[in-house]
Amino acid sequence: PTNFTGSNITTTSVDLSWSGSASPDGTAAAGYKVYQGSTLISNITNTSITVNLLFTQTKYSFYVLAYDANGNESALAGPVTITTL
């Protein structure tokens, strides 16, 4: 994924978004895995997510990778590092 960014940061949430990508073999992405640090927090098919239930005034790092129907995974994009308000 490219253009991975965080926006609309509040005391407890952040919006993450990115541009889709094809896998190394050219197959279109079937979905995306979103990580908070090293923890998988979501497996989604769209290119944005709102992460909720964050702690106030806390620093977080997020990553995303794309995968295709053949099981190929991209490299991790990120980190997007934010600090909640």
CORRA-V736516 format. One record per residue. N is the residue number from 1. RES is the residue in one small letter. PSI is psi in whole degrees, -180 to 180 (* if undefined). NEAR is the number of other ideal C-beta (glycine too) atoms within 8 Angstrom. D_CENTER is the distance of its C-alpha to the mean C-alpha in Angstrom with 2 decimals. Layout:
BEGIN
n: <N;N>
res: <RES;RES>
psi: <PSI;PSI>
near: <NEAR;NEAR>
d_center: <D_CENTER;D_CENTER>
END
This chain:
BEGIN
n: <1;2;3;4;5;6;7;8;9;10;11;12;13;14;15;16;17;18;19;20;21;22;23;24;25;26;27;28;29;30;31;32;33;34;35;36;37;38;39;40;41;42;43;44;45;46;47;48;49;50;51;52;53;54;55;56;57;58;59;60;61;62;63;64;65;66;67;68;69;70;71;72;73;74;75;76;77;78;79;80;81;82;83;84;85>
res: <p;t;n;f;t;g;s;n;i;t;t;t;s;v;d;l;s;w;s;g;s;a;s;p;d;g;t;a;a;a;g;y;k;v;y;q;g;s;t;l;i;s;n;i;t;n;t;s;i;t;v;n;l;l;f;t;q;t;k;y;s;f;y;v;l;a;y;d;a;n;g;n;e;s;a;l;a;g;p;v;t;i;t;t;l>
psi: <149;170;41;120;161;141;174;48;129;-167;-22;5;165;145;127;141;159;168;142;167;160;157;173;-28;7;-2;139;149;134;-22;-179;141;126;131;140;106;-126;6;124;122;-16;149;105;167;-14;177;31;156;146;122;121;180;33;162;146;143;47;141;134;148;135;150;159;147;154;150;157;178;-19;0;3;142;145;173;157;137;142;-173;154;117;128;161;123;157;*>
near: <15;7;7;11;8;9;7;7;10;8;8;9;13;15;11;15;10;14;7;8;9;8;15;5;7;5;10;7;14;7;9;15;11;15;14;9;6;3;6;7;7;8;7;8;5;6;8;8;10;9;15;6;5;12;6;8;7;8;6;13;10;16;11;15;13;14;13;13;5;7;6;10;8;13;4;8;11;10;6;11;8;10;9;15;7>
d_center: <8.73;10.35;10.65;7.23;8.55;9.12;12.26;14.78;14.70;17.32;18.98;16.80;13.59;11.00;9.53;6.16;6.84;7.37;10.39;11.01;12.90;15.65;15.99;18.64;21.39;20.60;19.58;17.18;13.76;14.37;10.91;7.35;6.58;3.94;6.17;8.16;10.51;11.74;11.40;9.58;9.01;8.30;9.29;9.41;11.22;10.34;8.09;7.45;7.45;9.72;9.52;13.25;15.87;15.11;18.27;20.13;20.41;17.97;15.72;12.16;9.80;6.05;4.83;3.58;6.99;9.25;12.40;15.68;18.62;20.41;18.02;17.00;13.62;12.38;12.03;8.96;7.69;7.98;8.87;8.38;11.24;12.72;15.85;16.59;19.94>
END
